[in-house]
Structure formats: structure tokens, C-alpha cells
């Protein structure tokens, strides 16, 4: 029997919710392009409930315990005395979420001789050291597409929030009890007519482009692989041969690439300096794609008019992380991919991956990042490993 270790974010401060704002979530069976939503044999949870936190347990406890497996769920993941480090040495499977990542470093992987499967309940497996996972003979899988539309909606929301300067206006009527129209509008613009760019036109990037099209903006993108001509025509896209060409052409840039050696620290002082003065960056991909302090410097100087996103490094960030206090930001914690709608899909996808694993059936290639001693499936297309 297997030991499954899940590292999930803590419960709400007020405790696990007894009820919810809405009674149900829409039933979605497929994604753009034809991929189906997860198809586990069964689920033991109610879609729309909080599943990603410790008490939600991704809805897996009954399934695993009925099989005779051991299921350990914790949020305690940092430092040598953490429950993660204590439970890891005899774990067969580790489940973690990008929102509260169990960083599977080379040292942690070496300390887990039985570890064969790392599942990301969500999308983005950069918290797993992929070269070490390959060397260890592990499979790394994630629930591709489960929260892509959720993130795309969040990115569009943050673009509008920044350009319209929503956050200070909200603060004037709530925290400051004022009615300060001039203060509220002195940095407020429309996106209509602006040049907006997407870096990485994969599942999320393409969904962002589609959602922005009705706003009458000029859309640009860069990706390693160019989109089909009919998609470029339908959305009126301008393709750029590299990230720099894209960055310097747009008023707003939304980042949607994975974090891997090619994208690490891509937006440094030099790249941000190549953008138009007063540009905006929205980053819902990974924090380390941008240079943390270069962003702060650019906001202070006015080179950037705003920065928003939901990804930080490390997660959770320390209380003195400079992005908590920098000007002209609209940051959230890492939540865009963990709406209740998304949680139902990534919990079901995690169960599907486990069922395949236990049955010895192949995991869908679109869920695979590492398998068979190398990058595989989606991982082989979208990731690189150094060396
Ligand atoms: P996809 O793999 O569908 O898309 C990523 C795209 O980025 C692909 O088209 C890929 O190219 C492209 N790409 C990779 N490297 C580069 C590069 N160096 N330059 C330009 N383009 C590049 O992933 P998703 O859209 O589903 O997700 C994207 C990222 O968003 C995830 O890796 C994750 O880090 C983040 N994410 C964040 C979430 C959140 O809650 N904030 C939730 C989900 C994901 P190609 O495949 O054509 O080679």
C-alpha cells in the first residue's frame, strides 16, 4: 500500500466554511480545443466546496483509505523540522499546489527514496526540481487546463484594474471614507485603443487574447511556436519574434510562459527599460520570470505605470517582501488558479492521475511533465531543463 503526502494551503482563519456564497458551479465538460475535463471513475466531493485547503483534502481521503493507502495532509512545509520533511522519507506520492508549493528541491528528492510520483494539483511544476526528478526516475504530472480559464479571467481583471486604477479609487470610499474624484481619476485610463501583448500564447495566453479582443485593443504576442494563421487573423494578432520586440511594442504586457531556464529573470532592468514609459505588466505566470527589485525600481521611477499579478517568490512571501509596499500595484496572493470552480477540476484531475497510477494505466500525455527518464507530454513541449 502506498503513502500519499499532500501539502495544501491552510484552512480559512475562521475555520472550514459551513456554507457557500452560491449553491452550485456550472458544469463544464470540455476545454477549448477539445480536451475533456478530468474523467476519474468517481469523485467523493461536492463541486463548489473548498477542496484545496487542509480540511478539503482534495476530496481524496475516502478513495485512498478505502484502498488501504495512508493519506497524510499538511500545510507545514518550511524548514528542517516541518511535517513535509518528517513525512517525506517514506512517501510514494507527493501532491502539492503552486499556490502553496512543496518545493521539491534536489535535497528533498534525495531524502525520499520511495518517491515515484509528484502531482501538481493545478498547473506549473517548477516547484519540483525537474532534473532531480528525472534522475530519481520520477513521474511529474499536473492537471493541465484545470485552471487556465480561471487565470485568464484574473489576468484580464488585473489589466483593467491597473489601467483604470481601480484599487486607489476603492480605497478612497472604503478605508479613507472620502469621495475624491480627482484623486481617483488622475491615473485612470481606458484600454480601448491600447497595444496589449501576451508573452506565451498557450492555454492561458490564448484565452487572454480571446477575452481581450472585444475591448477594441491592438493585440500582440510572442511564443516559441507561432499560432495558426487563421487564429492570428481571427484575433488580429501581431506576432513578435522575441520577448524584447513584444515588450517594446505594447502598453500592457501579460506574462503566460512557464518558468524554466529560458524565462528565468527575463524581465530585468534592461528588458523593462526597453518598454514604453508608463507601461503596465501583469504576471500571473511565475514571479521569478521578473526581477523582483527591477519591478520596484521601475514603479518608483515611473518607467512602469503599474504591476499586478498573483505570483510571488517564495510563497508565502515574507512580511517585508517589497511587493507588499511598492506603489501602483494590484497584487493578490496566488489565487487566480484556485477559484472554487477550478478546485473542482484540479481535485478531479488529481484523482484521475492517481487512479491511472494505481491501475498501471497511462496518464494522459497532456498531464505529463516528466516521465520515462525525461521531459514528457506537455513538459516536453513547454519546458526546458538546464545543461
Ligand atoms: P501552456 O503550456 O499551455 O502555455 C505556455 C506557453 O508558453 C506555451 O505556448 C509555450 O510554448 C510558451 N513558452 C514556453 N517558453 C517560452 C519562451 N521562452 N518564450 C515564449 N513562449 C514560451 O501553459 P498554460 O497556459 O496552461 O500555463 C502557463 C503558465 O501559467 C504555467 O506554466 C504556470 O506557471 C502559470 N500558471 C499560473 C497559475 C496561477 O494560478 N497563477 C495557474 C496555472 C498556470 P510552446 O508550448 O508553444 O513551446
Boltz pocket constraint, residues with backbone or C-beta under 6 A from the ligand:
constraints:
  - pocket:
      binder: B
      contacts: [[A, 98], [A, 122], [A, 123], [A, 124], [A, 125], [A, 145], [A, 147], [A, 148], [A, 151], [A, 199], [A, 200], [A, 201], [A, 202], [A, 203], [A, 204], [A, 205], [A, 222], [A, 223], [A, 224], [A, 225], [A, 255], [A, 256], [A, 257], [A, 258], [A, 259], [A, 262], [A, 263], [A, 284], [A, 285], [A, 286], [A, 310], [A, 311], [A, 334], [A, 335], [A, 336], [A, 337], [A, 338], [A, 378], [A, 381], [A, 382], [A, 383]]
      max_distance: 6.0
